[in-house]
Amino acid sequence: MITPQQSGKFRDLLPRIAYAIAGITIVIASFLHPISAHLLFLIIAIGIWFETLSLLIPDSKRRYSLFLIGSIPLLLTTADAIGTLTVDVKSIVGLITITFIAMWLLSAQHREKTLIALLVFVVLNSALLNWFAISISQWSPKPWIFWLVLVWINDTFAYFTGRLFGKHKIAPEISPGKTIEGLIGGFFFTMLAAAIYALVSPIPHMSNPTDYIISATIVSVAGPAGDLFESAIKRYVGVKDSGKLLGPHGGLFDRMDAWLFVAACVNLF
């Protein structure tokens, strides 16, 4: 017999499942064409940028100014990737970074928050530049799916391993649920998933088994680092979620924090 408490938990679970199914459907549909796939990750990046500034910058005029300035390189990176515009994105990112630093130095208020926003800005642009490194003329969603699957495997199995065996917390003041045992479990299953990929569906540019070991290691280190980074920001401003766009899943930053740091590192080898 289902108790009222169990029934309530089930009702809470249904919206989460519905949002998850909708999100997976959108990702799969976007991967049918390179332009829609690139635009999806542009929207994700801009959404994370907006949520970050909403958390950190209380002054609406300053917030929207930073949002518009910071969105320029994200838009140009995407335009360059899909071939509609050829630009030196790295130089633009550098110039805007200098602008941010100048604003930080000249600002008497919210210096710490502006600095945190600058860090997110740099990571976001690094992530998008690396994620779009595959030329549109050589378009294949396979590498993107590979990295996304590894991120999901790592996050999922780190969570369940931590729940079952976790005793030694990593950063209890930032993320009480993260444990060393969870990290080890996530790393093991991520390595297993990478090995299965290598045997069953190898990635075109990854011919060496070492590539898969490095990929699993990057995900197992950068993914949790991204999660901790976003958790630290939320703790700093005193909120539970980065936004409300994804309903019970919170905001885009909540769901894509691990991907953000992994994407920033995908071209390290």
ABEGO torsion letter per residue (X at the ends): XBBAAAAAAAAAAAAAAAAAAAAAAAAAAAAABAAAAAAAAAAAAAAAAAAAAAAABABAAAAAAAAAAAAAAAAAAAAAAAGABBBBAAAAAAAAAAAAAAAAAABABGAAAAAAAAAAAAAAAAAAAAAAABBAAABBAAAAAAAAAAAAAAAAAAAAAAAAABABBABAAABAABBAAAAAAAAAAAAAAAAAAAAABBBAABABAAAAAAAAAAAAAAAAAAAAAAAAAAAAAGBABABAAAEAAEBAAAAAAAAAAAAAAAAAX
